[in-house]
């Protein structure tokens, strides 16, 4: 165990003792337990307290560490599992599966097992309607990117396109997605080559104002699942 992780665990245990002394269980998740902590990383704590009527989160500084605490009962953890599985972004499953136990309780065995099982199983398969919607909105955003001439607007569209295209690729191939850095990590874990091509294509645009590589990449990803989609699309009809 690294010195950095040991220090983080000491700080996390102190938080449990002072702020959540009556909790049933607690785990430290996030970048410290993965060995990926940076100078700005926070302590991600999942607190299990069977007396709380509803889940909540709070942020604060403790012993020099920024702390994000997610307070749940075991019931609300399971509800978040369902919610995260449905959206294809397993935030709670990841925290629970990877978390280092700070205060143990039998319920953690069940929650950790379910989290790991769901992560291995992957997200629900895209339905036909979900796939059609995703293709339509990605096509629409790509056309906005192709047509934009204002540089500032283009940067905003490109940032959204990077996120939406990557989410489409992952979900259409049956993989979990993520948010922010987790989205890129998810793609790199599934296909490092595609992640490299994504980086190169968007760097061409952000640095050099060249669109062609981005357009080719997104169109190729669309073609793998039926291609562009506009004519005939409807929603809410």
C-alpha angles and dihedrals in degrees: 000000000000123000089241093056092045090054091048091050091051091051092046093050090050089054091052092049095049105033104025105026094147099047119125097223142352139190135190112225136167136058097338094061091043092052091241100109119143132192090275099042118128133211109259109206127185109199120195113205114163091199097064112104093210138006123264140166133220137186129212144141119260126176089343094308124114106231130204110193122191110196117200146153116230087256094057091046088057090047090053089049088058094045094048092046091052093052092043094238110108101197097147093041091054094049093047096044096048098034121122110226115247096170118015130218131163091250090067091066090058095043095046092048092050092046092052092045093052093046091054093046093054129215127312114283115263109260118226091255092048091050092049092050092048092050092048097049092044090050090050093050092046090053089051088053093048093049102041116110101173109091096213092049089047092056091053093048092046092052090053092044092054090054098042095045092049092048089050093050093050098044094042089054093048099255135130118260131208143198127256111334091002091063092058092041089053092053093045091051092051099041120358091187093058090046090053091049090049090052094048094046096050093042087057088058101039094045104029105021090238114145104180099090092049092049093049093048097049093044090051091052090049092049090057088065106035102300132248116351127201113111110083098012119139136166131193093012 
